[in-house]
Amino acid sequence: MIRSYYSRADGSIECGLPRERLRQALADPNGLLWVDIEDPEDPEIELLLEVLELHPLTVEDIIMPNLRPKLDEFDQYIFVVMHAMGRTDGKLRVVELNVCLGKNFLVTVRTESMRSLESVCARVEKKSPIIKRGADFLFYAIADSLIDSYFPIIEDLEQRVDELEARLLSDSTEEVLRELFAVYHELAVLRRTMAPHREVLSRLNRGDLAVITPMNGHYFRDIYDHLLRMSDLVDGCREVTTMSLEAYAAIVSNRLNEIMKTMTAFATLALPLVIVTGVFGMNFAEHPELGPRWIYQVLSVGLLLMMPVMAYYFRKYRWF
């Protein structure tokens, strides 16, 4: 699917341009052409190569998914790869956005619908002035909306981390451990996705790119600041999650130690009974320790009294 918007020098906006009209709009240095392509196929790829005259390496990167955000410079434009983040069936999902930014044109290509991009399209269709402020400012609006879409995901993860941290002390079960690992994995995905964006945004606000005017370069610095704050939030959540995992391991270890102490105490309490009854239970023809018949009662009472005495000393010295 192709959507196209052409802002003329007089401020009017034309939508849905045909192929030949795209050529004319692209040749107009005073206008601004935005072409948005979703799920490109052979006709769209041909349009990118022949009409929009993008470099074959750019088209190759658009067709093949990129694992990391990046920025490449070409003669007439810069090629930027950014990643949006969303949830599908409760799981995080990364969506790639390919952007070609020139002096008087902007090309965006994605494999599926993106909420951040759809919102900017809706603003342009409602005659928003963002398309009249240059291709770099239009790209800023898209990038700002894309980066801001990370905030709800981070806030949700931050809330889940706080809840799991509170549950850990009272409900340190395997279910909590699985949830902690799930949150830790999502934070790792976020960190891997956000970290390369810092390099890209740093290049965009540095002021050495010809397609970005100094006046609009400050806006990219604002996105860069937002990304740094989000990175700090993600790093903070990862530290809390790591500490929670370590606390879970310590709680389980302490619980095991308590169980072993209790079992050892019971085994020690029963040890005299086992030794004495073992000795007197041996089958000798003549047992040297056998004496008067009342010796059985004395031994039984002694064994029974030995257990509470040992338990008293165990408690006194806090052995269990």
RAVENBEL-V836312 format. One record per residue. N is the residue number from 0. SS is DSSP state (alpha for helix, beta for strand, coil for the rest). PHI is phi in whole degrees, 0 to 359 (* if undefined). Layout:
N&SS&PHI + N&SS&PHI
//
This chain:
0&coil&* + 1&beta&240 + 2&beta&236 + 3&beta&223 + 4&beta&225 + 5&beta&231 + 6&beta&263 + 7&coil&281 + 8&coil&294 + 9&coil&278 + 10&coil&97 + 11&coil&283 + 12&beta&238 + 13&beta&247 + 14&beta&243 + 15&coil&63 + 16&coil&285 + 17&coil&287 + 18&alpha&301 + 19&alpha&292 + 20&alpha&293 + 21&alpha&297 + 22&alpha&299 + 23&alpha&295 + 24&alpha&294 + 25&alpha&294 + 26&alpha&278 + 27&coil&274 + 28&coil&287 + 29&coil&265 + 30&coil&258 + 31&beta&222 + 32&beta&248 + 33&beta&239 + 34&beta&244 + 35&beta&246 + 36&beta&238 + 37&beta&246 + 38&coil&53 + 39&coil&294 + 40&coil&239 + 41&alpha&303 + 42&alpha&299 + 43&alpha&291 + 44&alpha&294 + 45&alpha&297 + 46&alpha&299 + 47&alpha&297 + 48&alpha&280 + 49&alpha&266 + 50&alpha&271 + 51&coil&277 + 52&coil&57 + 53&coil&279 + 54&coil&294 + 55&alpha&304 + 56&alpha&294 + 57&alpha&296 + 58&alpha&297 + 59&alpha&297 + 60&alpha&294 + 61&alpha&292 + 62&alpha&289 + 63&coil&270 + 64&coil&294 + 65&coil&258 + 66&coil&282 + 67&coil&229 + 68&coil&299 + 69&beta&203 + 70&beta&222 + 71&beta&239 + 72&beta&259 + 73&coil&234 + 74&coil&297 + 75&coil&254 + 76&beta&197 + 77&beta&246 + 78&beta&249 + 79&beta&237 + 80&beta&248 + 81&beta&232 + 82&beta&239 + 83&beta&267 + 84&beta&235 + 85&beta&211 + 86&beta&239 + 87&beta&227 + 88&coil&56 + 89&coil&82 + 90&beta&250 + 91&beta&291 + 92&beta&219 + 93&beta&261 + 94&beta&241 + 95&beta&271 + 96&beta&238 + 97&beta&256 + 98&beta&231 + 99&beta&245 + 100&beta&245 + 101&beta&243 + 102&coil&295 + 103&coil&232 + 104&beta&208 + 105&beta&219 + 106&beta&238 + 107&beta&239 + 108&beta&227 + 109&beta&215 + 110&coil&273 + 111&coil&207 + 112&coil&293 + 113&coil&232 + 114&alpha&299 + 115&alpha&296 + 116&alpha&285 + 117&alpha&297 + 118&alpha&294 + 119&alpha&290 + 120&alpha&300 + 121&alpha&297 + 122&alpha&294 + 123&alpha&294 + 124&alpha&294 + 125&coil&270 + 126&coil&66 + 127&coil&293 + 128&alpha&285 + 129&alpha&296 + 130&alpha&283 + 131&alpha&271 + 132&alpha&261 + 133&coil&109 + 134&alpha&294 + 135&alpha&292 + 136&alpha&289 + 137&alpha&296 + 138&alpha&296 + 139&alpha&301 + 140&alpha&299 + 141&alpha&292 + 142&alpha&295 + 143&alpha&296 + 144&alpha&295 + 145&alpha&293 + 146&alpha&292 + 147&alpha&295 + 148&coil&291 + 149&alpha&285 + 150&alpha&303 + 151&alpha&301 + 152&alpha&293 + 153&alpha&294 + 154&alpha&297 + 155&alpha&296 + 156&alpha&294 + 157&alpha&297 + 158&alpha&294 + 159&alpha&295 + 160&alpha&297 + 161&alpha&297 + 162&alpha&295 + 163&alpha&293 + 164&alpha&296 + 165&alpha&290 + 166&alpha&287 + 167&alpha&299 + 168&coil&286 + 169&coil&256 + 170&coil&215 + 171&coil&276 + 172&coil&255 + 173&alpha&294 + 174&alpha&297 + 175&alpha&297 + 176&alpha&297 + 177&alpha&297 + 178&alpha&293 + 179&alpha&297 + 180&alpha&295 + 181&alpha&296 + 182&alpha&295 + 183&alpha&298 + 184&alpha&295 + 185&alpha&294 + 186&alpha&295 + 187&alpha&294 + 188&alpha&297 + 189&alpha&300 + 190&alpha&296 + 191&alpha&294 + 192&alpha&280 + 193&alpha&280 + 194&alpha&302 + 195&alpha&294 + 196&alpha&297 + 197&alpha&297 + 198&alpha&295 + 199&alpha&296 + 200&alpha&292 + 201&alpha&296 + 202&alpha&295 + 203&alpha&291 + 204&coil&260 + 205&coil&287 + 206&coil&94 + 207&coil&253 + 208&coil&258 + 209&coil&292 + 210&coil&278 + 211&coil&243 + 212&coil&285 + 213&alpha&303 + 214&alpha&295 + 215&alpha&274 + 216&alpha&296 + 217&alpha&296 + 218&alpha&294 + 219&alpha&292 + 220&alpha&294 + 221&alpha&294 + 222&alpha&297 + 223&alpha&300 + 224&alpha&296 + 225&alpha&301 + 226&alpha&294 + 227&alpha&296 + 228&alpha&296 + 229&alpha&294 + 230&alpha&297 + 231&alpha&296 + 232&alpha&297 + 233&alpha&296 + 234&alpha&297 + 235&alpha&297 + 236&alpha&295 + 237&alpha&295 + 238&alpha&295 + 239&alpha&296 + 240&alpha&295 + 241&alpha&298 + 242&alpha&296 + 243&alpha&294 + 244&alpha&296 + 245&alpha&294 + 246&alpha&295 + 247&alpha&298 + 248&alpha&297 + 249&alpha&293 + 250&alpha&296 + 251&alpha&296 + 252&alpha&296 + 253&alpha&296 + 254&alpha&297 + 255&alpha&295 + 256&alpha&297 + 257&alpha&297 + 258&alpha&296 + 259&alpha&295 + 260&alpha&297 + 261&alpha&295 + 262&alpha&296 + 263&alpha&295 + 264&alpha&297 + 265&alpha&295 + 266&alpha&295 + 267&alpha&292 + 268&alpha&298 + 269&alpha&275 + 270&alpha&298 + 271&alpha&301 + 272&alpha&298 + 273&alpha&293 + 274&alpha&293 + 275&alpha&295 + 276&alpha&293 + 277&alpha&292 + 278&alpha&295 + 279&alpha&283 + 280&coil&264 + 281&coil&288 + 282&coil&268 + 283&coil&266 + 284&coil&294 + 285&coil&229 + 286&coil&275 + 287&coil&295 + 288&coil&273 + 289&coil&289 + 290&coil&222 + 291&coil&296 + 292&coil&292 + 293&coil&287 + 294&alpha&298 + 295&alpha&297 + 296&alpha&295 + 297&alpha&295 + 298&alpha&296 + 299&alpha&298 + 300&alpha&295 + 301&alpha&297 + 302&alpha&295 + 303&alpha&292 + 304&alpha&286 + 305&alpha&295 + 306&alpha&294 + 307&alpha&295 + 308&alpha&295 + 309&alpha&295 + 310&alpha&298 + 311&alpha&296 + 312&alpha&290 + 313&alpha&299 + 314&alpha&293 + 315&alpha&298 + 316&coil&263 + 317&coil&56 + 318&coil&277 + 319&coil&199
//
